[in-house]
Amino acid sequence: MHATMALHQPLNEPALPGPNDLGSIALLLDIDGTILDVAITPGSVVVSDALRASLSELHAKCGGALALVSGRIIRDIDTLFAPLRLPAIGGHGAEMRLSATAVTRERHADAIGDDLRKLVAAVAAEDPRVIVEDKVSSIAIHYRLAPHLEHSLKTKVAALFERVAVQNIEVMHGKSVIEIKSSHFSKGSAVNELMKSAPFAHRRPVFIGDDTTDISVFEILPTLGGIGFSVERPMQGANGVFGSPREVRGWLASLCGRKETIGNE
């Protein structure tokens, strides 16, 4: 089965773009859970050579208007996809790079304070299987290795923010992760800024995401004339649903003219 056949799409909604649309769209892709299968730890995800090839080719076919939109910081994105470098939004919107050769710039200087960082680390110290990912502009508490601790961790983080007066910080709950970041930036606000800059300006954004941290992008797509697709589950604002990251990778390959099926990567 081809990826485009597997997409669950409401009636009367825009169809997935095809190869002939690449000259007029901007491809915006979340990473974990969207183009990569979620792994047991952030560092154990796998990027296939086939995916690198698809992204490289599509970046060229879109005239440079392909960007990765992630909670990971751009330095880590580059390491993950090396030697491929792409335009990117990192740290949930805290960073942006408009082209493969451009300098990464901070959109906001807000960082998690040292005192809050220590308090969050203390919450996560409940179990060694809980992983704290410090991204400077945000902190992620991963509990995929200890899913039974979900309720306990969420309760302790909520109690922490009730006890400590911290301004302009938001807590987001994703797939086996608690994300803590400044409320001054988001993926949505970063995408809105990205779409005003060359080579993304005057193109139709097509966004694919899978988790609550992507909702801010889905929300702004109508104002940009764009469309969005979620992965594995329907999400508010999405125009259709891919069944899995593998289906997304299959669709990306099909945009490059490859007839491979979802199972061949």
N, C-alpha and C positions, 0 to 999 in steps of 0.2 A: 504494500500500500504506500502511495506517495504521501508526503506530509500535507500537501494542499488538499488531499481528499479526506484527511483525518480531522481537519479543522471543523469545530462545531461553531456555526455562525448563525445568528438570528436572521430571520427573513427581513428583506428590505434594508439590510446594512451593507456598507461598502465591502467589496471583496478584497481578498489579499492581493497586493500588487504582484505583477508578473515581471519577467525580464524586460519587457518594453517600457516599463514605468520607471526604470532606474535613473533615467536622466532627469526626472522631475520630483523624486522623493528624497527624503533624508531618513536613513535607517538608524534607529536609536535602540540599542539592545542592552537590557540588563544582563548580568553575567550568571551569577549563581542561581540555579533553579530555572534558568531561562535558556541560555545556550550551553550551559554546563550542568551536568547532573550534580545534585547536591551530594556532598561527601560527608563522611563522619566527622571530619575536622576541616576548617577552612584551607589548610595547607595540603590536603590530600585530594583535591579536585584534579581532574585529568583533562588536558586540552589536546585533542587529537591533531595530527598533521592535516587531516582533511578539513577540520574546522578552520585552522589557520589559513589554509589555502582559500577556502570560501570567503573568509573575512577580507583577506588581502585583495582578492579579485573584485569583490563587491565594493570595497573602498575605492578602487580605481573606476569601476563602472558607474558609481554614484558621484564621480567628480570630487572625491574627498569627503562627501557628506554622509559618512558612516561614523557613528560614535558609540563607544561603550559607556553605559550609564550605570554606575555601581556604587555600593556602599564601601567597597574596597578603595584604598587610596591609590592614586595613579602610579606611584612607584611600584606598588605590589602588582597592579594590573600589568605593567610592562614586564615584570619578572615572570608572571604567569604565562603571558603570550609570546615571550621572546622567541625569536628575534623580531617579531612583528610589533610595530608601534602604531597606534591608532589615535585619532581624536578621542577624548574621554572626559567624562564627568566623574569625579571620584569623591569619596567620603560623603556620600549622600548629598552632593551639591556644594561641598566646601571647596572643591578644586575643579579647575577646568583647563583643558588643553584643546585648542581649536584645530590643530593639525598635528601630524606625526612629528614635525620638526619644530613646532612652537614650544615655548617655555611654559611649563605648568604654572598657573597662577592661582593664588587663593582668592576666592570670591568674598570671603569674610575671614577676619583674623580670630574670630571666636574660637577658643579652645576650652576643653574641659579643665577646670581648675585642679590643682594638685590635691587639695583637701577632698574634693568630690571623688577624684580618681582613687584615693586611698579608701574611702568609704565603700565605693563600688567593689573594689578588690576584696574587701573584708566580707562583703555579702557573698561573693563568688567563692570564697575560701571554704565554703561549706563542704565541698567535695572536690578532690583533685581532678575528677573527670569534667568539671565545669571549666571551660576555657575562656579567659578574658582576652579579647583582641583590642588593643589600644591603638586607635587610629589618629590620635592627637586631637582631631576635631570632633571625634565621637568615640564611644566605647561600646563594644559588643560583648554580651555575655552569652556564650554558646553552651547549650546543655544537651546536645544531640547524643552525647555519650552517657547521659544520665537523665533520660526523659521523665523519670518518676519525680524529679526535683522541680518540674515546671511550676507547679502551684506554689511551692515553698519559695522559689526564687522570685516569682512575680509578686508575691505577698511582701517579701523582704524589701524589694526595690520600691514598691509603693509606700511602705512604711518609712523607708529612708527619705523619700521626697516629702512626706508629710512632716517629718521631724526636722529636716534641714531646709532652711529658707534659701532656695536656689532660683535665681531669676532666669527666664528665657531658656529653659531646658525642657525638652520633651522626651518622653519614653515611648518607644514603638515596639510592638510585639510581633515578631515574624515567625518563620518556621524554625522552631527550636532555638530561637535567639531573642534576646532583649537588647534593643539598640537605644543608646542614650546619646543625645546630641543637642546642639543649639537649635532653638526654634527660628533662628534668623535665616536659615537656609534650608533648602530641600531639593530633592531631585527635580521637582516641578519648577521651582523658580530658576534653577540652573538651565533646564531645557528651554524655558521661555527666553532666557538670555542667549543661549546658544543659537536659537533659531533667528536671531537678529543679526548674526555675524556670518560672513562668507566662510566656507562655501555652502552653509546651511540655509541662509536667507533665501526667501522666495521659492522654497521647496515645501512639499507636503510631508510633515513628519509622520513616520510610521514607527510606533513604539511597541516593544514587546517586553512584558515584565510578569513577575509571578507572585509578588508578596506585598504585604501592607506598605512597605517602604516605597512601592511604586505607585501607590494611589494618587500621590500629588501630581504625577505626570499624567495619568489617565484623566484627572480632573481638568487639566488645562488644554488638552488636545483639541477640544471643539473650538476654542478661541483661536487656535493656530491653524484651523482647517485640517487637522490631522486625524489619524485613526490609531487605535491601539488594540492589542491582542494579549490576553493573559495566558498563563500556562497551567495546566492541570485542573483549574477550577475557574468558574466565572467570577469576574470582579467588576464592581460598579464602574461604568464608563468604558469597559472593553467591548469591542465590536465582534469579538469571536474568541474562541478558546483552543489553543493547541493542547493535545493530550499529554505531551511530555517534552522535555528539552530535546530528546532525540528527534521528535517531529519537527521542532524548530530548526535543528541542524539540517534535516532533510529538505526543508523548504529553502533554506539559504543555499544549499547545494543546487536545488532546482533553478534558482535565480541565475546561477552560473552556467546553466545549460546542461548540467549533469543529470542523467536519468536514473541515478542510483536510488535504491529504495532506502527506507528509514534504517533498515538493519545493516546497511553497508556504509561504514564510516572509515 
